[in-house]
Amino acid sequence: MTQEPLHLGALPPELFDKTFLELDTIRDLANFIVTARFVYHRFRARRRTILFRVLQNELGPALPDARFLFVFPYSDPADEVRYYDGIYVMAGVYRDMLPGGERQGVLPGGQGVRGDPGPPTVKELTELCRTLHLINFITDTYVAVQLASFDLVGGGGTPATAPLSRLERRRVMRAFYRLQIVSNAWASTRRPAYWDDLDSNAFSNTSTEQGQSLGLFAAFDPWDMQHIDHANYFVMHLCCALVHRAADVAAGGGHEISPHQFGNLHAHLHHLVRYLRAYRGVAKAAVGDLQSGKSLPDDERLQKEFVDKYELLPLTSYWQKHRSQSFPDPILDRQEQDGLLMDSFVGDGPGQVPFGWSDALRGRYVHWYGAGLRDIPLVPPWESREKGWAHVSVIELWRLSGFALWDRNRVEALKRLRRFEALQTGFVLDRS
């Protein structure tokens, strides 16, 4: 009796489909469907189901952010009434798409999806895959810079430079998705470099106690905002490094980056990725500067005409100070003042307060992030200006190195390196 050869195409359809649905990334799916004609035909027959499942597998908790970004294009602040109304409406849509009924971590909340938008169309899935391709590129760039810099200061062969866990990578990816959401809302290339209470309320109001609608940031916990700050800190540094390296090339007959182009690079990840791919020599040199920890030249023109004009003001320290005074949140502010301790760290996992954030604050809840961590009201002032500036530089190092994005093993390994020895448990609050 002759036995027929066994091969993938001979599997029952339901088992064959299971192979598709178990793939971890869109990249793996793309590689798989070109292996044989029958594989491609089966994919075409069920592409919507397969694409959605593999996107779920790859993005995990970042999928709602990716889907919201699809329906939230770059804003136009020129029409003020439509602009602010649009921010409030879409902020509500965003909150409804995210897991849970309240902020996770500090406040109790459910695990269900409040506003499930339903299965995506093929058009949405196509755009989600295109955006994911960009996010993967900038994530790979970010990870390469961070691990190389950790290796340079002695982290080689330790957990400090180990490949990212799946959870870490998802944190980084979600940070870049959320950075683009904030950038689309702020629209720095279409507005003057100033703001008022209307802006502050539309972005940072987290309470309805004063009869105000919730702003965009009401969707996030402070550590979520810190993740966005980590991503933004990197993009701004990368864009500045590109300006300097492009100027070096221009001296030999190449091109310079104009302030307008800088604004687009910083505001749109697709512009940034396209530039990095088109000008590989400039990109490689700029990324190398970041990997080596090379300080950028003190360039007053770059700061005034580029950074100040196009930075994301809702992430700045003075914005957060204004928020705390003009749009207080009785619940969150009281938790901060009372020294509320966040849930004890029980392990790295989705929905958990990241160890790097909790460790820096010794478990205390604060309603601040990024540069605002140096201005927390509950922390007493430094006894001298010199110590205060030294503390600022320590917080900047923590932000630059992405501490709130990493799992506990990496954070603990980094803290053992000489470069990060000042970043011990509770350093943000310590005044010893």
N, C-alpha and C positions, 0 to 999 in steps of 0.2 A: 504494500500500500504506500503510495507516494504522499508525503505530507506537504501541504501548501506552505510556502514561505510566509513567515510572520513579518509584518511591517506596520508602521504607524497608520497607514491608510486603511489597513484591514480592521482597525479597531471599530467597535460600535460607535455611532455618532455621539452618544452621550459621553462616552469615555474620551473620545477625541476632543470634544468641546472642553472637557475638564482640564486637558493639557493647556489649552489657551487660557483658561480662567485662573490657572495657578501661576502664570508668569508674573514676575515681580515688577517689571518695568516696561515702558513703551519701547524702549530700545531693544529689549529682548524680544518683544512681539514683532518688531520690524525685522529683526534677523531671522526669526522663526518662519514668517510667512513667505520668505523668498527661498526657503530650502527646497520646496517642491510645488508643482502646479496645483496638486490636490489640496495642499495646505492652504494656499492662497485662496482657492475657490471656497473652501469651508469658511475661511475668515470672512470673505465677502458676503457669504450667506447670513452670517450672524455678527457683522462688524459692530453694530451699535452696542449689543450686549457685551461683546468681548472688549471693545475699547473702554467702555465704562468700568468694567471690572478691573482691568489692568491699571487704569488710572486710579481707582480706589486702592489697589495693592501698592502702587508706587507712592501716592501722595498721603494716604492715611488721613489724619486729622486736618491736613492742609487742603483737602479737596473742596470744602465749602468756600475757602478763601479763593481758590482758583475759579470756582464757578461764579462767585460774586464779581471778581475782576472782569469776567467775560461780559457782564451786564453793566459795568461801571467804567465808562470811557473817561478820557482826560476832560476835565471840566473847563468851563469858560466863565471866569468871575466878572466879565464885562457887564453882563446882565445880572445885577445884584439880586433882584427879587427871585428870579428863576434859579440863580446859583445857590442861594442859601436854602430856599425851599427844597431844591434838589438834594442838597447834602443831608438835610434832616430826613427826607423820605428814604433815601438810599441807605442812610445809617440804620433806619428801622428795618429795612429789607435785610441788611447785613446781619444784624443781631438775630433776626429770625432764622437765618440760614445756619448760624453757628450752633454747635451742640450745647444743650443745657438751657435752662430757663434763666440762670443768673451767672455771674462770673464764677469761674471755677477756682478751686484752691482755697480761698478764704471764706467765701460765702457758700452755703449749701446750695446745690443745684442738681437738677435732673441730668440724665445722660442721653435722653432722647433728642431728636431733632425737632425744633419748634416749628420751623417753616420750611419743610422739605420741598424744594422746587420741583420735584418729580424727575423722571428720567430725562436726560438731555437729548437734544436733537443731534443728528449727524453733523450739522453745521457747528453746533456748540462743541461737540467732541473734537472736531477738526481743529478748532481754534484753541481748545484746551491743550491739545497735543503740541501745537505750534508754540504756545506760551511756555509749556513745560520744557520744550527744547531750549528756550532762552534761559529759563530759570536753572536748568541743569548746567548750562554753560557757566553762568555767573557763580553758581554754587561750587562748581569744580574749581573755578579761579580763586574763590574765597578760601576754600579748603586748602588748595595748594599753597597759597600765601601763608596761611596760619601755620600749617604743619612745618613748612620750611623755616619759618621764623622761630618756631619752638625748637626745631632741630639745631638751629644756629646757636641758641643759648644753652645747649646742653641736654635737650630733651630726647635726643636720638636713642633708640633702643628702650624707651620707657613708654608707659601708657600715654604720655604727653603727645607723642607722635604716632600713635597707633591709628590704623584706619578708622574712620568714623563708624559708629554704630548706626543701625538703621534709624533709631530715634534721633540721634544727633543730626543726621543728614536731613531728616524731615523738619527738624527745628530750623535749620539753616534755610531750607527751601521755603518754608512758611514765612520766615522773616523777610525774604525777598519778595514774595507775593504781597505781603502786607505793606512793605515799603512802597511798592508800586501803587497799591490802593491809596495810601496816604498821599503819595505824589500826585496821583490823578485828582484827588480831592483838592489839594492845595493849588496845583497848576501854576508853579512858580514862573514859567515862561510867559504867562498871560496876565500877570498881575504886577502891580507896583510892589516894591520890597518893603511894605509896611502892612500893619494889620490893626484892627480895632475890636471892640467887644463883640460885634457880630461874628467875626472870625473865631474868636476865642470860644464863644458859646457853641457855635456850629461844630467845632472840633472837640473841645475839651470838657464840655459840661457833662457831668456824670450823675446829676441829681435833678429830680423834678420838684424839689421842695420849694423852689422859687417860682414855680409855674412855667419853667422853661422846658423846651423839648430836649431830649437827650442828644448829645453830639456823637460824632463818629467814634471817638475814643471810649465811649461807654461800652463798646463791645469788648474792650481789652482790660486785663489785669495789668498792674504796673510792670510785671516781668514780661508780659507780652509786648509792652511798649519798649522795654529794654531790648528785646530781640530786634525790634524795628530799628532802634537806635544803633545797635551793633552793625546791622546791614547798611544803614545810612552812613555811619562813620567810615566804613570800608569804601563805599561807592564814592564818597566825597574825596577821600585820600587818593583813590585810584584816579579819579578825574583830574585832580591837581597834579599827580605824577605824570599823567598823559600830557598835560599842558607843558610841563617843563621838558619832557623828552621830545615832544613834537617841535618845540622851539629849538632844541639842539639840532634836529634834522633840518629844520627850516634854514638854519645858518648855512647848511650845505646845499641849499636849493630846494628843500622840501616844502612842507606846509606848516602853518601855525594853526592852533585852535583858537577861534574867536570867542568872546564872551557868550555870544548867542549859541554857538555850537556847544560850548561848555554846558550851558543851561539845558540843552536837549540831551546831552550825554548823562547829566545828573538826573534829569526828570523822567527819562524814558529808558528802561532797561533794554529795549530792542535797539535803540540808537547806540547805546554803550556796547552791546554785544556785536553789533554790525561794525562799529569802529574797531574793536579789538581784533576782529577777523580780517578787516580790510588792511589795517596797518600793523602787521604782525611784528615788525621790527620795533616800532614805538611801543607797542603793547608789551612785548617781551622785556624791554628795558624798564618800563614803568612797573610791571609786576615784580621784576627783580629788585627794584628799589624798595618796594613794600616788603618783600621777603627778607631782605637784609636789614630791615629796620632803618634804612637810610633816611635821615631827616631832610625834608624838603627845604629849599632855600627860603629865607624870610623875604617874601615877595609882597610888598604892600599893594601893588597893582592887582595881583592875583586875588588877594583878600578882598579888596574893595570892589573891583569890577566883575569878579567871577563868583567867589564864595558868598559874600554878603548879599549879592543880588539874587542868587538862586538857591540859597540854602533852604531847607525845610524848617521854617520858623516854628511850626507847632511842636518841634522836638527840642527846642532850645530851653535853656535855663530860665531866661527872663519871661518866656511864654508861660512856663509852669508857675513861676511866682505870681504872675498876673492871674492865672486860673485860681490859685489858692485864695486870693484876695477877692476877686470879683465873682467867681462861681464856685463857692465852697460846696462840699459834699458832706452834709452832717454825719452820715453813716461812716464813710471812709475816713474822713478827717478825725472823727472821734476814735476810730480803731487805731489810727496812727498815734494820736495823743495819749491814748490809754496804754500804749505799748503792747497791742495785740500781738500774740505769737501766731504765726502761720502754722498750718498743719505740719506736724513733725515729718521730717524727711523719711519716707518709707521705701525709697528706691526710685530709680529713674523709670519714668513711664509717662505715657500720654496723659494729659490732664493734671499732672503733678507739678508743684512748684519746682522749677529747676534748681538743682543743688547749688550751682554757682551763684544764683541770686540769693537764696536763703542763707548760704554760708557768709556772703559778704555783709549781710545785715544781722547775722546771728539770730535768724528766725523772726525778726521784728517786721511788722507790716509798715510800709511807707507808701505814700501816694505820689512818688517821684521816680524819676528814671534818668539815665544818661547824665548829661552835665548837671541836671537838677539834683543829683545825689549829693552834691557838695553844698546844697542850700536847704537841707531838711530842717524845718523850724525846731524840731525836738532836740536837735544836736546842738550843744553849747558851742559858742564861737571859739576859735583858736586863740591862744594867749599871745601869739605874735603873727605878723603878716607872713614871715618866712615859713613858719610851720603850716600856715594855711595854704600857701602856694605849693608847698611840697605835697600836701594832701590832694590838691587839685591834680597834680601830675600823676599821682598814684591812681586816682579814679580814671584819668584819661588812659593810662596803661591798661587798666581792667576793661574799659570799653573797647579799646583798640584790639585787644586779644580775644574778644568774644566770650568772656567767661560764662555768661548766663546761658550760652548755647550748648555747653558741653556737659557730658555725663560726669558723675562724681569721680570716677577713676582718673579721668583726664584732669579735672580741676585739682584733685589732690596731688597728682604728679607735677603739675605746673607750679603749685605752691612750694614744692620742694626745690625748685630751680632758683638760683640766686637772683635772676632778673625779677622774679615775682615774689620774693621773700616778704615784701611789705603787704601782700594781699592775703593776710591771714584772716581767720574767722572773725567777722565783725568789724573789719577795718574801716568800713564806711562810717560807722557810728563811733568808733573809738577816738578818744582825745587824750590818750595816755602818752 
